Amino acid sequence: MSGPLHGLRVLDLSRVLAGPACTQILGDMGADVIKVERPGIGDDTRKWGPPFLKDENGNDTAESAYYLSCNRNKRSIAIDITTKAGQEIVHKLLEKSDVLIENFKVGNLSKFGLGYDQVSARHPHIIYASITGFGQNGPLAPEPGYDFLVQAMGGLMAATGEPDGTPMKAGVALSDIMTGLYTAIGILAALNERHKSGLGQHVDLSLLDCTLASMTNLAQFYLTSGHVAPRLGNAHSTIVPYQAFKTADGYVIIAVGNDTQFRRLSEALGQNWADDERFATNRARVLNRQDLTPQLESIIAQKPTALWTDLFREIDVPGGPVNTMDQVFAQEQIAARDMKITMEHSATSKNIDLVGSPLKLSRSPVEYRLSPPAEGQQTRDILHSILMMKDEVIDTLMKDGTIR
């Protein structure tokens, strides 16, 4: 292994999406990620299907597409942390780890001797990252948090959807994914600080906080103006034209970022909009979008998506097709960037396709070492190689259900 995080060990007590997305990033960059799962149950997302991975006979395995999306480059150990023996195994692994990441409800891990104060007292070097719905403090801290809930509470749903339609969640669990990204950043920052202090610290991430932070210009729109930005569907609150348009055979987006681009677009479409005081500047276009947008809609609807895509590229105006996922993976650009990868998997003799990492490092690139593991797949190997545990001890722990 030669990844930039080679030598870092992460004990991952998280499940579902935000935490596993974070630890997959760390694993891709070379960290040894040990995924701790509940014996006989495992990560909840293993059962979130169909679709499920098929074995060589075409039968469903125990691995859902959801689980496969965020659990490569990890080793799975199944430990019952409700038992004293299981808790002690976790502590012994923490002695030889750098990071613990968890997404239990606030206070739940303290019941098992694995809360932040308990872990930091025994392992002061550990970076302890907690992902919760609402953070470690505040009136909602004890409440469970889910992506859908915080998309609603954090303003994302109110800003998404057609102007006269109902509020709409994003098509994927963006609050979870963004929280996973922020957690990875927080962990790396804490590790860098540890080089100076020698001490770990608590990295406290909230799905609600991260959702609000992601609202960026729309949140600032309110703070600056005192008004809530209107929901505009595929249009933009402060840039025009910056939205999707129906073509003769699909949809295309136009994302004009400045007045020079708008002039090029106007001329290419045979219009004098750039010389019209109602449209000459972005400020004017925002104020007069109701006059400009219908004219654009009428023109764009007359020709197919491919023609418009070629034209936008020719005149150097940002624009392109609204792709379905099969069209996404058919793009040469996706292949050139290695965004679809193939790995072996223990549940089938066939290779499986996964989404690649977007991280491109010139000297220490990401590595795809391990496909998403079966529940407890590396339990024995981890106890052997890290804790030097003897077979007879492992067999006893297996027999009494502490591990699987």
URWO-V736406 format. One record per backbone hydrogen bond with DSSP energy under -0.5 kcal/mol. NH is the residue of the N-H (numbers start at 1). CO is the residue of the C=O. E is the energy in kcal/mol with one decimal. If there is no record, write none. Layout:
BEGIN
NH;CO;E
NH;CO;E
END
This chain:
BEGIN
4;364;-0.7
5;29;-3.6
6;3;-2.0
7;30;-0.5
8;5;-2.2
10;32;-2.7
11;99;-3.3
12;10;-0.7
12;34;-3.1
13;11;-0.8
13;101;-3.0
17;15;-0.7
21;17;-3.0
22;18;-1.7
23;19;-2.6
24;20;-2.1
25;21;-1.5
26;22;-1.9
27;23;-2.7
28;24;-2.8
29;25;-1.4
30;27;-1.9
31;26;-2.3
32;8;-3.2
33;31;-1.0
33;73;-0.5
34;10;-3.1
34;32;-0.6
35;33;-0.7
35;75;-3.6
36;12;-2.8
36;34;-0.7
37;35;-0.6
37;77;-2.5
41;38;-2.2
42;38;-2.5
46;43;-1.9
47;44;-1.6
48;45;-1.4
49;47;-2.0
53;63;-3.2
55;59;-2.7
58;55;-2.2
61;53;-2.8
64;62;-0.6
65;51;-2.4
66;48;-0.6
67;45;-0.7
68;64;-2.4
69;65;-1.3
69;66;-0.5
70;67;-1.4
71;68;-0.6
73;370;-3.6
75;33;-2.8
77;35;-2.9
79;37;-1.9
79;77;-0.7
80;402;-3.2
81;79;-1.1
83;80;-1.5
87;83;-2.4
88;84;-2.2
89;85;-1.7
90;86;-1.9
91;87;-2.3
92;88;-2.4
93;89;-2.3
94;90;-2.3
95;91;-1.5
96;92;-0.6
96;93;-1.0
97;94;-1.6
98;9;-2.7
99;9;-1.7
100;127;-2.9
101;11;-2.2
102;129;-2.5
103;13;-0.5
106;141;-0.6
108;105;-2.3
111;107;-0.7
111;108;-1.1
112;109;-1.4
113;110;-1.5
114;109;-2.5
119;115;-2.8
120;116;-3.1
121;117;-1.7
122;118;-1.2
123;119;-3.2
126;123;-2.1
127;98;-2.6
128;126;-0.7
128;201;-2.3
129;100;-3.3
129;127;-0.7
130;128;-0.5
130;203;-3.0
131;102;-2.5
132;130;-0.5
132;205;-2.2
141;138;-1.6
143;140;-2.0
150;146;-2.5
151;147;-2.4
152;148;-1.4
153;149;-2.5
154;150;-2.6
155;152;-0.8
156;151;-0.7
157;151;-2.4
159;155;-1.0
160;157;-1.3
165;162;-1.5
168;157;-1.4
168;160;-1.9
174;172;-2.4
177;173;-2.1
178;174;-3.0
179;175;-1.9
180;176;-2.3
181;177;-2.1
182;178;-2.6
183;179;-2.4
184;180;-2.1
185;181;-2.1
186;182;-2.7
187;183;-2.6
188;184;-2.3
189;185;-2.4
190;186;-2.4
191;187;-2.5
192;188;-2.0
193;189;-2.2
194;190;-1.9
195;191;-0.9
195;192;-0.8
196;193;-1.5
197;193;-2.1
198;194;-2.4
200;124;-3.4
203;128;-2.8
203;201;-0.6
204;202;-0.7
205;130;-2.9
205;203;-0.7
207;132;-2.4
208;133;-2.1
210;206;-2.5
211;207;-2.1
212;208;-2.5
213;209;-2.6
214;210;-1.6
215;211;-0.6
215;212;-1.3
216;213;-1.1
218;215;-2.2
219;215;-1.0
220;216;-2.5
221;217;-2.2
222;218;-1.4
223;219;-2.1
224;220;-2.8
225;221;-2.4
226;222;-2.9
227;221;-0.5
233;161;-1.5
235;232;-2.4
236;239;-0.6
243;254;-1.5
245;252;-3.5
247;250;-2.7
248;303;-2.5
252;245;-2.5
253;320;-3.0
254;243;-2.5
255;318;-2.7
256;241;-2.2
262;258;-1.7
263;259;-2.1
264;260;-2.0
265;261;-2.4
266;262;-2.7
267;263;-2.6
268;264;-2.2
269;265;-1.8
270;267;-1.4
271;266;-3.0
275;272;-1.6
276;273;-1.7
277;275;-0.5
279;276;-2.2
280;276;-1.7
285;281;-2.5
286;282;-2.6
287;283;-1.7
288;284;-1.6
289;286;-0.8
291;288;-1.8
292;288;-1.7
293;289;-2.7
295;291;-0.6
295;292;-0.6
296;292;-2.0
297;293;-2.8
298;294;-2.0
299;295;-1.7
300;296;-2.8
301;297;-1.8
302;299;-1.4
303;300;-1.1
308;304;-1.7
309;305;-2.7
310;306;-2.3
311;307;-2.2
312;308;-2.8
313;309;-1.9
314;310;-2.2
315;311;-2.3
316;313;-0.7
317;312;-2.6
320;253;-1.5
322;251;-1.8
323;321;-0.9
327;324;-0.5
328;324;-2.1
329;325;-2.1
330;326;-0.8
331;328;-1.3
335;331;-1.5
336;332;-2.8
337;333;-1.6
338;335;-1.6
339;334;-2.3
341;354;-2.9
343;352;-2.6
345;348;-0.6
348;345;-1.4
352;343;-3.3
354;341;-2.5
356;339;-2.1
360;358;-0.6
361;359;-0.6
367;28;-2.1
369;367;-0.8
373;71;-0.7
377;374;-2.2
378;76;-1.9
379;376;-1.6
382;378;-2.9
383;379;-2.2
384;380;-2.3
385;381;-3.1
386;382;-2.4
387;382;-0.9
388;384;-0.9
389;383;-2.6
393;390;-0.5
394;390;-2.3
395;391;-3.0
396;392;-1.7
397;393;-2.2
398;394;-2.4
399;395;-2.3
400;396;-2.1
401;398;-1.0
402;397;-1.4
403;397;-1.4
404;78;-1.5
END
